[in-house]
Amino acid sequence: MDENLLLAFGLTLFAGLATGIGSILAFFTSTTNTKFLSLALGFSAGVMIYVSMIEIFVKAKDALIGAMGVVTGNWMTVGGFFGGMLLIAMIDKLIPKHGNPHEIKKVEDMSSPQKAVHDPALLKMGTFTALAIGIHNFPEGIATFTSALQDPALGIAIAFAIAIHNIPEGIAVSVPIYFATGDKKKAFKLSFLSGLSEPVGALAAYLILMPYLNDVMFGMIFAAVAGIMVFISLDELLPAAQKYDEAHTSIYGLIGGMVVMALSLLLFI
């Protein structure tokens, strides 16, 4: 596992800092490419759902059954799965609605002439969104890190999927801050920093969870990761994809993500 440690941290950092990509896109485009984002978010959801249900959940169950027996192991796997969903749902519940990263925003909506520069409301909205995304991304950092530590191929897939869905979040942070302050550097900085909570999540996992990592702990973490990934896909990615564009585009992306994930897992058998 030690040889995967740097890769796990690197992948988590890459996934988190994709918010900066969204910020850069916001400054160099006058409109949001909704069809591309719809397809990409659907693809990301397909990767997450497939890998969670086919790979991560199964690995968690195998570890827990091996350590605790068939009956207890199965119950713990299911409990961990729905426990992960409950964790991310509670985090969402604590985030104020106007700062929730699930609220869809477009470049052109934020940059209309009616939105005056130095608008305090816009600054507040952008700052709250950055904070909300930071909180929201913390468990995603744990998920990416632990997955990459156990299986680098799995970690790469999850990091890629999370990076895609962090791009619109970067837009949601940077655009209102830019139009509130007129300062692109400040907007980029806050957008960039909001993604750093993912490597912080990875560091927390390393310092707090790693010393106790045995089959039971690994199984529970992986079961929770599967639940978190499925919840994010159903609650965030697919609704966002459909709001950005027509439903069929996101579903095509979803199926494409599942196919790519399936083929990549087959290649590593």
C-alpha positions as CSV (number, residue, x, y, z in Angstrom):
1,M,0.0,0.0,0.0
2,D,2.9,2.4,0.7
3,E,3.8,2.6,-3.0
4,N,0.3,3.9,-3.7
5,L,0.4,6.6,-1.1
6,L,1.8,9.4,-3.3
7,L,-0.5,8.4,-6.1
8,A,-3.5,8.5,-3.8
9,F,-2.6,12.0,-2.6
10,G,-1.8,13.2,-6.1
11,L,-5.2,12.0,-7.5
12,T,-7.1,13.6,-4.7
13,L,-5.3,16.9,-5.3
14,F,-6.0,16.7,-9.1
15,A,-9.7,16.0,-8.4
16,G,-10.1,18.8,-6.0
17,L,-8.2,21.5,-8.0
18,A,-10.5,20.9,-11.0
19,T,-12.6,23.7,-9.5
20,G,-9.8,26.0,-10.8
21,I,-10.5,24.7,-14.3
22,G,-14.1,25.8,-14.0
23,S,-12.9,29.2,-12.8
24,I,-10.6,29.6,-15.8
25,L,-13.3,28.5,-18.2
26,A,-15.7,31.1,-16.7
27,F,-13.2,33.9,-17.5
28,F,-12.5,32.9,-21.1
29,T,-16.1,32.0,-22.3
30,S,-19.1,34.3,-22.7
31,T,-21.6,31.4,-22.5
32,T,-21.8,28.0,-20.8
33,N,-21.4,25.0,-23.1
34,T,-24.4,23.3,-21.7
35,K,-24.5,20.3,-24.0
36,F,-20.8,19.4,-23.1
37,L,-21.4,19.9,-19.4
38,S,-24.6,17.8,-19.5
39,L,-22.7,15.0,-21.3
40,A,-19.7,15.2,-19.0
41,L,-21.8,15.2,-15.8
42,G,-23.8,12.3,-17.1
43,F,-20.6,10.5,-17.9
44,S,-19.2,11.2,-14.4
45,A,-22.4,9.9,-12.8
46,G,-22.2,6.7,-15.0
47,V,-18.6,6.1,-13.8
48,M,-19.5,6.7,-10.1
49,I,-22.6,4.5,-10.1
50,Y,-21.1,1.6,-12.0
51,V,-17.9,1.5,-10.0
52,S,-19.7,1.9,-6.7
53,M,-22.2,-0.9,-7.3
54,I,-20.0,-3.3,-9.3
55,E,-16.6,-2.8,-7.7
56,I,-16.5,-0.9,-4.5
57,F,-19.6,-2.4,-2.8
58,V,-18.4,-5.9,-3.7
59,K,-14.9,-5.3,-2.3
60,A,-16.4,-3.9,0.9
61,K,-18.7,-7.0,1.2
62,D,-15.9,-9.4,0.6
63,A,-13.7,-7.8,3.2
64,L,-16.4,-7.6,5.8
65,I,-17.6,-11.2,5.2
66,G,-14.1,-12.4,5.5
67,A,-13.6,-10.7,8.8
68,M,-17.1,-10.9,10.4
69,G,-18.8,-13.9,8.7
70,V,-21.6,-14.0,6.1
71,V,-24.5,-12.7,8.0
72,T,-22.8,-9.9,10.0
73,G,-20.6,-9.0,7.1
74,N,-23.6,-8.5,4.8
75,W,-25.4,-6.4,7.4
76,M,-22.4,-4.3,8.0
77,T,-21.9,-3.7,4.2
78,V,-25.5,-2.5,3.8
79,G,-25.2,-0.4,6.9
80,G,-22.0,1.2,5.7
81,F,-23.5,1.9,2.3
82,F,-26.6,3.7,3.6
83,G,-24.5,5.3,6.3
84,G,-22.4,6.9,3.6
85,M,-25.5,8.2,2.0
86,L,-26.7,9.6,5.3
87,L,-23.4,11.4,5.9
88,I,-23.4,13.2,2.6
89,A,-27.2,14.0,2.9
90,M,-26.6,15.6,6.3
91,I,-23.7,17.7,4.9
92,D,-26.0,18.9,2.2
93,K,-28.7,19.7,4.7
94,L,-26.3,21.9,6.7
95,I,-25.3,23.9,3.6
96,P,-27.5,27.1,3.1
97,K,-29.5,26.8,-0.1
98,H,-28.2,29.9,-1.7
99,G,-24.6,28.6,-1.2
100,N,-25.4,25.0,-2.2
101,P,-23.1,23.7,-5.0
102,H,-26.1,21.8,-6.4
103,E,-27.7,25.1,-7.5
104,I,-27.0,25.3,-11.2
105,K,-25.4,28.5,-12.5
106,K,-24.3,29.6,-15.9
107,V,-21.7,32.1,-17.0
108,E,-24.3,34.2,-18.9
109,D,-26.8,34.2,-16.0
110,M,-24.1,35.7,-13.7
111,S,-22.8,38.2,-16.2
112,S,-25.9,40.0,-17.3
113,P,-25.8,43.8,-17.3
114,Q,-28.3,43.9,-14.4
115,K,-25.6,42.4,-12.2
116,A,-23.6,45.3,-11.2
117,V,-19.9,45.1,-10.3
118,H,-19.2,45.6,-6.6
119,D,-22.6,44.0,-5.7
120,P,-22.3,42.8,-2.0
121,A,-25.0,40.2,-2.6
122,L,-23.0,38.6,-5.3
123,L,-19.8,38.6,-3.2
124,K,-21.7,36.9,-0.3
125,M,-23.2,34.3,-2.7
126,G,-19.8,33.5,-4.2
127,T,-18.1,33.3,-0.8
128,F,-20.9,31.0,0.7
129,T,-20.7,28.8,-2.4
130,A,-16.9,28.4,-2.0
131,L,-17.4,27.5,1.7
132,A,-20.2,25.1,0.8
133,I,-18.2,23.4,-1.9
134,G,-15.2,23.1,0.5
135,I,-17.4,21.3,3.1
136,H,-19.1,19.2,0.5
137,N,-15.8,18.0,-1.1
138,F,-14.2,16.8,2.2
139,P,-15.8,13.3,2.1
140,E,-15.1,13.1,-1.6
141,G,-11.4,13.5,-0.8
142,I,-11.6,10.6,1.7
143,A,-13.4,8.5,-1.0
144,T,-10.8,9.2,-3.7
145,F,-7.8,8.7,-1.3
146,T,-9.0,5.4,0.2
147,S,-10.0,4.0,-3.2
148,A,-6.7,4.9,-4.8
149,L,-4.8,3.5,-1.9
150,Q,-6.5,0.1,-2.2
151,D,-6.7,0.0,-6.0
152,P,-4.9,2.6,-8.1
153,A,-7.0,1.9,-11.2
154,L,-10.2,2.5,-9.2
155,G,-8.7,5.6,-7.7
156,I,-7.9,7.0,-11.2
157,A,-11.5,6.4,-12.3
158,I,-13.1,8.1,-9.3
159,A,-10.7,11.0,-9.4
160,F,-11.5,11.6,-13.0
161,A,-15.3,11.5,-12.3
162,I,-15.0,13.9,-9.4
163,A,-12.8,16.2,-11.4
164,I,-15.5,16.5,-14.1
165,H,-18.2,17.4,-11.6
166,N,-15.9,19.9,-9.8
167,I,-15.7,22.0,-13.0
168,P,-19.2,23.5,-12.8
169,E,-18.6,24.1,-9.1
170,G,-15.6,26.2,-10.0
171,I,-17.8,28.3,-12.3
172,A,-20.4,28.7,-9.5
173,V,-17.7,30.1,-7.1
174,S,-15.7,32.3,-9.5
175,V,-18.3,34.1,-11.6
176,P,-20.3,35.8,-8.8
177,I,-17.1,36.8,-6.9
178,Y,-15.6,38.3,-10.1
179,F,-18.7,40.3,-10.9
180,A,-18.9,41.5,-7.3
181,T,-15.3,42.6,-7.0
182,G,-14.0,42.9,-10.6
183,D,-11.0,41.0,-9.5
184,K,-10.3,37.8,-11.5
185,K,-7.4,36.9,-9.2
186,K,-9.6,36.9,-6.1
187,A,-12.3,34.9,-7.9
188,F,-9.8,32.3,-9.1
189,K,-8.1,32.1,-5.7
190,L,-11.4,31.4,-3.8
191,S,-12.5,28.9,-6.5
192,F,-9.1,27.2,-6.3
193,L,-9.1,27.1,-2.5
194,S,-12.6,25.6,-2.3
195,G,-11.1,22.5,-4.1
196,L,-8.3,22.1,-1.5
197,S,-10.7,20.5,1.0
198,E,-10.4,17.2,-1.0
199,P,-6.7,16.8,-0.3
200,V,-7.4,17.9,3.3
201,G,-10.0,15.0,3.4
202,A,-7.3,12.7,2.1
203,L,-4.9,13.9,4.8
204,A,-7.5,13.4,7.5
205,A,-8.1,9.9,6.2
206,Y,-4.3,9.2,6.3
207,L,-3.8,10.6,9.8
208,I,-7.0,9.4,11.5
209,L,-8.1,6.2,9.6
210,M,-4.9,4.7,8.4
211,P,-3.5,3.7,11.8
212,Y,-6.7,1.6,12.4
213,L,-6.9,0.2,8.8
214,N,-7.8,-3.5,9.0
215,D,-10.3,-5.6,7.0
216,V,-13.3,-4.4,9.0
217,M,-12.3,-0.7,8.8
218,F,-11.5,-1.0,5.1
219,G,-14.8,-2.7,4.4
220,M,-16.8,-0.1,6.3
221,I,-15.0,2.8,4.6
222,F,-15.5,1.3,1.2
223,A,-19.2,0.6,1.8
224,A,-19.6,4.2,2.9
225,V,-17.7,5.4,-0.2
226,A,-20.0,3.5,-2.5
227,G,-23.0,5.1,-0.8
228,I,-21.5,8.6,-1.0
229,M,-20.8,8.1,-4.7
230,V,-24.3,6.9,-5.6
231,F,-25.9,9.7,-3.6
232,I,-23.7,12.3,-5.3
233,S,-24.6,10.9,-8.7
234,L,-28.4,10.7,-8.1
235,D,-28.7,13.9,-6.1
236,E,-26.2,16.2,-7.8
237,L,-24.7,15.0,-11.1
238,L,-27.8,13.8,-13.0
239,P,-30.1,16.6,-11.9
240,A,-27.4,19.1,-12.8
241,A,-26.8,17.4,-16.2
242,Q,-30.5,17.6,-17.0
243,K,-30.8,21.2,-15.9
244,Y,-27.9,22.2,-18.1
245,D,-29.3,20.4,-21.2
246,E,-32.0,18.0,-22.4
247,A,-32.3,14.7,-20.6
248,H,-31.2,12.4,-23.4
249,T,-27.7,14.0,-23.5
250,S,-27.1,13.3,-19.9
251,I,-28.4,9.7,-20.2
252,Y,-26.1,9.1,-23.2
253,G,-23.2,10.3,-21.0
254,L,-24.4,8.1,-18.2
255,I,-24.4,5.0,-20.3
256,G,-21.0,6.0,-21.9
257,G,-19.5,6.4,-18.4
258,M,-20.7,2.9,-17.4
259,V,-19.3,1.4,-20.6
260,V,-15.9,3.0,-20.2
261,M,-15.7,2.0,-16.6
262,A,-16.8,-1.6,-17.4
263,L,-14.1,-1.9,-20.1
264,S,-11.4,-0.3,-17.9
265,L,-12.2,-2.8,-15.1
266,L,-12.1,-5.7,-17.5
267,L,-8.7,-4.6,-18.7
268,F,-7.3,-4.9,-15.2
269,I,-8.6,-8.4,-14.4
